[in-house]
Amino acid sequence: MTNTPSYQNPKVILATTPEEKKKCADVRVKVFVEELGYPPELESLDTMDAIATLWLATCEKVDIKNNTITTIPVGTIRMLPYDEDDTVGVLSRLAVVSETRGMRLGQKLVEAFEDGVKDAGKKAIMVQGVAEKRSFYEALGYTVEMDETYIKDGSPHYKFWKRNL
Ligand SMILES: CC(C)(COP(=O)(O)OP(=O)(O)OC[C@H]1O[C@@H](n2cnc3c(N)ncnc32)[C@H](O)[C@@H]1OP(=O)(O)O)[C@@H](O)C(=O)NCCC(=O)NCCS
């Protein structure tokens, strides 16, 4: 029998309280800064949560060794306005911690986000996504309209779109 923790009962909620929003920011620091090596300023200088709608993913962490079950934050996503067109919602800072990847939390977060975008009356979604995630976004119905990468935060990105929501 293995003693490693397992993760179950994934959930996505709208993050509305300061505590929930802080958990979203903590997940982003864990993934983007600590794991992927982006500069800490990416998060510490980010002020966009003030105007964003945020979602938080949680899981129950089941520690067989200690016989404990704890609900922990494991993922996040946010909706931002698009400066050039207020009928567009911007998908931003999608992250799932490495321990719980492959459990469809990324997909669940995008689905919750899309419901929120539609509820807000938007007609389209744009995301500036890292180039290596192209197949992830394409599988979720996003398309690259200009098949050319550009450098953002030091790595190649595409603009992905989902229109006619
Ligand atoms: C991208 C990310 C959010 C995916 O989260 P996840 O919970 O592991 O993804 P899911 O389990 O919901 O996977 C959904 C689908 O995407 C695929 N997928 C998952 N990660 C992928 C990746 N890195 N590249 C390509 N496809 C991927 C899965 O195989 C699955 O496809 P399937 O339907 O054919 O089985 C997660 O890997 C992550 O946080 N990465 C680091 C941060 C990051 O890069 N964020 C995006 C910035 S643009």
The ligand as an SDF file (V2000), in Angstrom:
LIG
                    3D

 48 50  0  0  0  0  0  0  0  0999 V2000
   -2.3850   23.8800  -18.5180 C   0  0  0  0  0  0  0  0  0  0  0  0
   -2.9410   23.3380  -17.2170 C   0  0  0  0  0  0  0  0  0  0  0  0
   -3.8270   24.3860  -16.5680 C   0  0  0  0  0  0  0  0  0  0  0  0
   -3.7690   22.0630  -17.5210 C   0  0  0  0  0  0  0  0  0  0  0  0
   -4.4060   21.6470  -16.3360 O   0  0  0  0  0  0  0  0  0  0  0  0
   -4.8870   20.1170  -16.1160 P   0  0  0  0  0  0  0  0  0  0  0  0
   -5.8320   20.1470  -14.9660 O   0  0  0  0  0  0  0  0  0  0  0  0
   -3.7180   19.2380  -16.0010 O   0  0  0  0  0  0  0  0  0  0  0  0
   -5.6250   19.8140  -17.4910 O   0  0  0  0  0  0  0  0  0  0  0  0
   -6.8630   18.8030  -17.7130 P   0  0  0  0  0  0  0  0  0  0  0  0
   -6.6650   17.6100  -16.8600 O   0  0  0  0  0  0  0  0  0  0  0  0
   -8.1430   19.5560  -17.5450 O   0  0  0  0  0  0  0  0  0  0  0  0
   -6.6820   18.4080  -19.2550 O   0  0  0  0  0  0  0  0  0  0  0  0
   -7.6380   18.7070  -20.2520 C   0  0  0  0  0  0  0  0  0  0  0  0
   -7.0830   18.2960  -21.6060 C   0  0  0  0  0  0  0  0  0  0  0  0
   -5.9190   19.0530  -21.9270 O   0  0  0  0  0  0  0  0  0  0  0  0
   -4.8080   18.1870  -22.1250 C   0  0  0  0  0  0  0  0  0  0  0  0
   -3.6260   18.8350  -21.5450 N   0  0  0  0  0  0  0  0  0  0  0  0
   -3.3850   19.0230  -20.2410 C   0  0  0  0  0  0  0  0  0  0  0  0
   -2.1980   19.6790  -20.0830 N   0  0  0  0  0  0  0  0  0  0  0  0
   -1.7190   19.8880  -21.3220 C   0  0  0  0  0  0  0  0  0  0  0  0
   -0.5420   20.4990  -21.8130 C   0  0  0  0  0  0  0  0  0  0  0  0
    0.3730   21.0050  -20.9890 N   0  0  0  0  0  0  0  0  0  0  0  0
   -0.3430   20.5350  -23.1540 N   0  0  0  0  0  0  0  0  0  0  0  0
   -1.2550   20.0110  -23.9930 C   0  0  0  0  0  0  0  0  0  0  0  0
   -2.4110   19.4170  -23.5830 N   0  0  0  0  0  0  0  0  0  0  0  0
   -2.6230   19.3500  -22.2640 C   0  0  0  0  0  0  0  0  0  0  0  0
   -5.1670   16.9380  -21.3830 C   0  0  0  0  0  0  0  0  0  0  0  0
   -4.4560   15.8100  -21.8970 O   0  0  0  0  0  0  0  0  0  0  0  0
   -6.6380   16.8380  -21.6490 C   0  0  0  0  0  0  0  0  0  0  0  0
   -6.8280   16.3920  -22.9950 O   0  0  0  0  0  0  0  0  0  0  0  0
   -7.8040   15.1730  -23.3450 P   0  0  0  0  0  0  0  0  0  0  0  0
   -9.1870   15.7490  -23.2550 O   0  0  0  0  0  0  0  0  0  0  0  0
   -7.4100   14.8230  -24.7430 O   0  0  0  0  0  0  0  0  0  0  0  0
   -7.5290   14.0990  -22.3560 O   0  0  0  0  0  0  0  0  0  0  0  0
   -1.8020   22.9330  -16.2130 C   0  0  0  0  0  0  0  0  0  0  0  0
   -0.9370   22.0370  -16.8650 O   0  0  0  0  0  0  0  0  0  0  0  0
   -0.9960   24.1170  -15.6970 C   0  0  0  0  0  0  0  0  0  0  0  0
   -1.3810   24.8040  -14.7570 O   0  0  0  0  0  0  0  0  0  0  0  0
    0.2010   24.3520  -16.2650 N   0  0  0  0  0  0  0  0  0  0  0  0
    1.1000   25.3960  -15.7880 C   0  0  0  0  0  0  0  0  0  0  0  0
    0.5370   26.7730  -15.9510 C   0  0  0  0  0  0  0  0  0  0  0  0
    0.1840   27.1010  -17.3750 C   0  0  0  0  0  0  0  0  0  0  0  0
    0.9140   26.7920  -18.2940 O   0  0  0  0  0  0  0  0  0  0  0  0
   -0.9670   27.7670  -17.5360 N   0  0  0  0  0  0  0  0  0  0  0  0
   -1.4770   28.1410  -18.8360 C   0  0  0  0  0  0  0  0  0  0  0  0
   -0.8340   29.4040  -19.2510 C   0  0  0  0  0  0  0  0  0  0  0  0
   -1.3370   29.8050  -20.8860 S   0  0  0  0  0  0  0  0  0  0  0  0
  1  2  1  0
  2  3  1  0
  2  4  1  0
  2 36  1  0
  4  5  1  0
  5  6  1  0
  6  7  2  0
  6  8  1  0
  6  9  1  0
  9 10  1  0
 10 11  2  0
 10 12  1  0
 10 13  1  0
 13 14  1  0
 14 15  1  0
 15 16  1  0
 15 30  1  0
 16 17  1  0
 17 18  1  0
 17 28  1  0
 18 19  1  0
 18 27  1  0
 19 20  2  0
 20 21  1  0
 21 22  1  0
 21 27  2  0
 22 23  1  0
 22 24  2  0
 24 25  1  0
 25 26  2  0
 26 27  1  0
 28 29  1  0
 28 30  1  0
 30 31  1  0
 31 32  1  0
 32 33  2  0
 32 34  1  0
 32 35  1  0
 36 37  1  0
 36 38  1  0
 38 39  2  0
 38 40  1  0
 40 41  1  0
 41 42  1  0
 42 43  1  0
 43 44  2  0
 43 45  1  0
 45 46  1  0
 46 47  1  0
 47 48  1  0
M  END
$$$$
